[in-house]
Amino acid sequence: MTSNIGQSYPYSSETESQRAAAVAAVVEARDGLKDKLAAETTPLDENPRWWMWKCPTPGCRGLLHAAGYAHDLHALYVVCDGTCGKTFLR
């Protein structure tokens, strides 16, 4: 399996409260992320569970958590809780 295909599959799932806590912790730890999310996303809809993915950044062991929907794109906007702290579209 190539890495592009492997990165498309979810790693696990988390409850809404786990997701919200993880995103809040990442936002608190990263300068400017709160403003970036406000500018680039719309709120998520109600869902009891959300998918998580492993971060594709080499050397980062973080997980990607849903943070919102991308403006004007059909994509889920995710943030990494690991050392890279990057954002991605899923």
N, C-alpha and C positions, 0 to 999 in steps of 0.2 A: 504494500500500500504506500503510495507516495505521501509526502508530508502535507501537500495541499488537500488531499482527500481526507487524511487523518484529522486535520485541523477543523474540518467541517462538522465532524460528529461531536455531540456534547460529551462532556466528561462525566457529569453528574447533574443532580438538580438540588435545589434548596427551596425552603419555604419562603414566603413573602417576607416574613419578619427577619429571617437570616439574610436574605438579599438586601433588604433595606439597611440592616445594621452593617453589612460588609461595605456597601456603597458609601454610607455615612462615614465610616472609618477611613476609607480611601480619600474621600473629599476633605476630611479634616486634616489628613496627613500631607496632601499635595496642594501647594500654593497655586491659586488660579484655576483649579479644577472646578470649583463651584460655579464660577463665572462662565467657564467653557461649556459646562453642561447646560447652564441656563440659556446660553446663546445657540447651542447646536442641537438641542433635543426638545422633545415634547414628552409629557408624563406618560408613564406606562399605564395600561389598563389594569383592571383588577384580575388577578390570577393567583391561585393558591400556591403554585410552584413555578419556579423559573429554572431554565437550563443554565449550566455553568460550563465553561470550556477551559482547557489548559492554555496558558499564554504561549503564543508562537514565537516570542522573542527568545533568541538563543541565550542560554544561561539564566533566564528568569524562570522561577518555579511557581509563579503566581497563578491565580485563577481569574478568569474573566467573569464579571457579574453584570447583569443587565442594569443599565442606569437610565434608560429612556429610549424613545424612538428618534431616529435621525430626522431632522427637518427636511421636508421635501424629498426624502429618499425612502424606499421600502426596505428599511434595515433596522435592526436592533443595535443600539449604541451600548457598548460594554466598556467597563474599566477594569484594569488589572490591579489586583491587590498585592502584587509582588514588587520586586525591586525596580522594575522598569517603569511602572506606573502609567503605562501608555493607555490610549483609548483605541478602540477598534469598532468596525461595523461588522455585524454578523448577519 
